[in-house]
Amino acid sequence: MLALRIVPKIHYFDKVSEFNEEFRIGERDLLVTNEWIYTPYIAPLGVKTNVIFQEKYGQGEPSDEMIDGIVAAGKAYDYDRIIALGGGTIVDICKILALEVPEKSIDLFTGKAPTKKVKQLIVIPTTCGTGSEVTNVAIAELKSLHVKKGIAVDETYADIAALIPETMNGLPYKVFTTSSVDALIHAVESFLSPKASPFTEIYSKQAIRMIMKGYKVIVEKGEEERFKYMKDFVLASNYAGIAFGNAGCAAVHALSYSIGGAFHVPHGEANYQFFTEVMKTYVAKDPNGKIRQLTTILADVMEHGDDPGVYEALDRFLGKLIAKKPLKEYGMTEAQIDEFTASTVANQQRLLANNYVFLEDGELRDIFVNLY
């Protein structure tokens, strides 16, 4: 079994200016970013380059329509290298942009078109959550099919991942919490995955500890404390990305795509709604397997007794950072419980295969019922 694979070369810089000193952003580059990121971090550098602002082509998480619009805009420029400076939406779009894109990008996601990489890709994440800079996963909402679908092939790996904590300084608190909790879930799901190895477990466990310890300080001292720990959150997100890029994510992500696609719930927030309920379901089925190690790690950080009740404590703890809502508050109807269960089973087997224990269709349905 392959124990660990890290494809992009990983660089670290404290500031964007240090990145530019080494990589020299220039006229043969296409920079895809947001204007609110470009203005404080790139404009002061005085570089001449080609720029596309993602927000001009749609808001929220990536869709095939957004990708098609940016691909069309990119045809106006002659470039060799794509620099993705942004959150998960920009990173996922640029993974596709680096490919030979057919007239409709949906054909890549449905497998109708082959994946062929034609541009070099540098990824600079500006949120501490997705870990997408080190994974080959690109996900988009396919508007005409009303479903979220991903690509995971070697061609969608970045060539370079550059971690720069300075780019997180303007991150709003809610974006920080929903992205960092996504990293925590990546670390947990990859740790419990049957594909985990002793190598991926090192990254998973370190990410869990770093994120939870940072959260503990924020809970005790206030949300502004996050800026003192931003380097830790950036590194933890990357560690979690390495772990889940090798071992995979599971039921939390599989279930979350239902409300993410139907109600446009941000990815990290959608995952959070399902997180502890999935863990409780796992514990009910097999409390003495590998999840016992996870329980011990979480109990240690929260100073909670080492027992299955740690997941109730985790609910309360995380609730101090980000609100958890009944699914019906997003617009979900009772009739959609069966619809979303069937959709999850039909479309998310790639993720469900990584579950800690096998979950029957009825058990997946029960999770929707309990959260409704």
N, C-alpha and C positions, 0 to 999 in steps of 0.2 A: 504493500500500500504506500502511495506517495504520502510522506509525512508533512511536508511543508513546501510551498512554492510562493515566492514573492517575485512578481514580474517587473513592475516599474522600479527604476532606480529612485530611491527616496533621498531627498535633500531637505535640510532644515536651515531656516534663516529666521532671525528675530524680526527683520524688517523687509518690506518689499524692495527698498533701495538696494539691500544686500543681494537679493535675488537678481535684480537687474544688472548689477555689477558682474555677475557670473554668466547670466543667460542673454543679456543684451536684447531686449525687446526692440524689434525694428520693422522695416518696411516689408520684409518677407514673412511677417507673422500676421495671423488673424486672431485678434483678442476678442473673446466672447465674454461679456461681463454685464454688470448692471451699472447704470450711470451713477448711482449713489456709492458704488464701490470705486468706480473709475475716478471720480472727482477727488477724493482724499488721498488715494494711493498711487494712481498712475499719472494723472495730470501733472503733479509737482515734479515728476521725473523728466518732463519735457521730451519724451520719446515720440518719434514719428512712426505710427503703425496703423494698421487697419482695424477698425473697431466696430463690433455689432453689439448693441444693447438688447439683451434678451427680452426685456419687458415690453419692447415695441411689438413683439410677436405673440404676446399672450401672458397672462398672469397665472400664478400657481404652479402646480407640478407639470412636468413635461407631457406634451401630447404629440401625436403624429402631425397634427396641423401646425403646431408651433415649430416642430423640427422642419417641416416642409418650407415654412416661411423663412426660416434662418438659412436653410440650404440655398434657397433662391437668392437671398440677399448676399450670401457668400460668393456667388458667381460673379459679382462685380469686382472681386479682388483677385490678385495673383499672389499666392502665398504657398509656403512649404510647411509651415508649422502653425498649429492651433494652440493657443494658450487659453485654457478654461479657468477663469478667475471668478469663482462664485460658489453658490451652494449646490445641493444635489441636482436641482433642475438644470443648471448650466452644465454641470459635469456630465450628466447623462446625455444631454443634447450633443455635447462635443464628442462623446464617444461614438455617436452615430455620424456626426459631421466629418470625422476622420476617415470614414469609410467611403467607398464608392456608392453613393446613394442613388437609388432608382428614382423615377419620376414621383413615386409615392413611397415614403419611408415605411408605411405600414407593411410593405412587401418584405422588408427585412425582418420585422417582428413576427410575421406569419410564416416565414421560411420560404416564401416564393422567390426571393432574390438572394443570391449568395453574399456572404460577408467578405469583403476585400478591403484591407486597410491601404489608404493612399496618402495619408498625411501623418506627420509626426504630431504627437499629442502630449502637451504638458498640462498637468492639472494642479491648480492651487485652490484648495478648499477654503471657503470663508465661513463655514459652519463646522461645529465640532460634533458631527453626528453620523453622516452616511458612511464614511470610510470609503467612499466610492473611488477615491484617488488610487486605491490599491486593489480594487476588484475589477472583474471583467463584466460586471452586471450593469446593464442599462435598461431602465424601465420607462415606459410611456403609456399614457392612456390612449387607446385606439378609439377615437371618437365614434367612428361608424359602427364599431363592434360593441361599444359600451362596456369595454373591459380594459383592465390594466394587464400588460404583458411585458415580459422581459426578454432580453438577449443576453446570453452568457457564453461568449466564445473568445478565443485568444485574441482575435482582431480588435476587441473592444477594451483591451487593457491600455492604459496610458503608458507612454514611454518614460515619462518623468513625473514623479509626485513631489511637490514642493510644499512643505509645511511652514507656515508663516503666522505665528500667533498674533502679530500686529493686525492682521486683516479681520480679527474677531472683535476688535475694540468697539466697533459700532453695532455689534449684534444686540438687537432688542432682547429683553429678558425672556419673553415668551418663545422667541425663536431659539434662544440658547437652551431653554429647558426642553423644548420638543425635539431639538436635534440631539442634545446630549443623552436624553433618555433613549433615543433610537440607538445610540452607540452602546448604551448599557444593555439593551435588548439583543443587539448583535453579539455582544460578548457572552451573554447568558445562553442564547440559543446555540451558538457555536460550541460552547463548552459542553452542553448536553447532547450535541449531535453525535450519532453513531459514527460519523466521519471524522470526529476529533482525533487528534494524535497528541502524544506528549508535548510536541512542539507548539501546536495551536493552543493547547491548554495553558501554556505559559502566557501567551498573549491575552487569552480570554480572562484568566484570573487577574492578571495585572490591570487590565482595563476595568474590570468590575471594581477592584479595590480603589483605584485612582478616582473613578467617577463617584463612587459612593462616599469616599472620604471628602471629596470636594463638595458634594451635596450636603454632607453633615455640617460643614463650616457655613454654607449658605443658609441652612435652616437655623443655625444657632446665631449667626451674626448679620444676616441680611443679604439681599440679592447683589449688592454692589461688591461683595467679597469675591464674586466669580472672576473678576478681572485679575485678581492676585493669583488665581489658579488656572488662568487660561492656557498656559503652556501645558499643564498637566492634562487638561481636557482635550487639547489638540492631539497630544501624543496618545492618550487613551482611545480617542476616536480612531486613530490610525491603527493602533494595536488591535482594536475590535474589528476593523476592516480586514486586516491581515488574517485574523482568526476566522471570520465568517466567509472570507474569500476562499478559504481552503476547506472549511468544515460545513459551511452552509448555514442558512437560517431555516426556521421551521414553522410550526403552527401559528405563532403570533403574527408573523408576516403574512402567512397564507390567509388567515382570517381577516386581517386588517384591510386587504385590498378590496373587500366588499364595500365597506363604507368609504374608503378612499376614493374609489371610482364612482360610486353612486352619488356621494354628497360632497366630493372635493375636500375631504378632510386632509390636512397636511400629513405627510407620511409618518413622521415621528409621533404626532398626536394620535393618529389612527392606531399605530402599534401599541401605544401606551394603554389605550382603552382595553386591549385584550391581554396585556402582559401578565398580570398577576392571576387572572382567571385561568389562563392556560397552565401556569405553574401549579395552581391549586388542583387542577384536573390531573396533572402528572403525579403529584404527591398522592392523591387518592388512589391512583392505580399502582404505583410502585414507589413508596417513600424511602426504601432502603437501598436503591440503586445509586447511580452517580449523582442524582439530585441531592442526596445527603451531603455530598461535598459542597454543593452550591449553597445549601441551607446553612452550613457551618460558616462559609465565607460571609454571607449576608448577615447572619446573626452576630458574627464577630465585629463587623463594621458598625452595626446599629446597636451593639451592646444589648442584644436580645437573647433570650434563652434559646438554646439549640434544639428546636423542635419544629414540627410542620407549621405551627402558628406564626412562624417568621414571615409568611407571605401575607398574613393579615397585617402584621406590623409594617411590612414593606408597603402595603396599600396606604396605610396612614402616613408613613414617612414621605413617600413620593407625593401624596396628596397635599403636603405642605409646599410643594414646589409647583405643581401643575394640577389643575382640577380634572377629576375623572367624572364623566357624564354618562347617564343612561343613553343607549344607542338611539332611543326614540327622540332624544333632543336634537339629534342631527337630521331628523326627518324620516328615520326608518319606521316602517309599519310592521305590525305583527305578521302580516302575510309575507313579508320579506325574510322572515326567519328561515322558512323552507327554501325560498329562492336563493338566498345567500349561502345556505348550507350546500345546496346542490351545485352552485357556481364554484364554491371553494373546492369541493371534491372533484369537479370536472376540470378545473383550470389550474389548480395549484399543487399537483402531485409532485412537481420538482421540489417544492418546499416541504410538503407533508412527509416526504421520504426521510427527512432529517429529524423527525420528532423523537423525543426522548423515549417515549413508548408509543405504540400504535394507537391511534384514536379512531374509534368507529364513527361512522357517519352520525349516529345518534348522539355520540359524545360531543362532536363538533356542534351539532344543533343545540345541545344543552348549554354550551358556552354562549351562543347567541341569546338563548332564552334567559340565562342568568344575568346577562348584561343589558338586556332590552329595557 
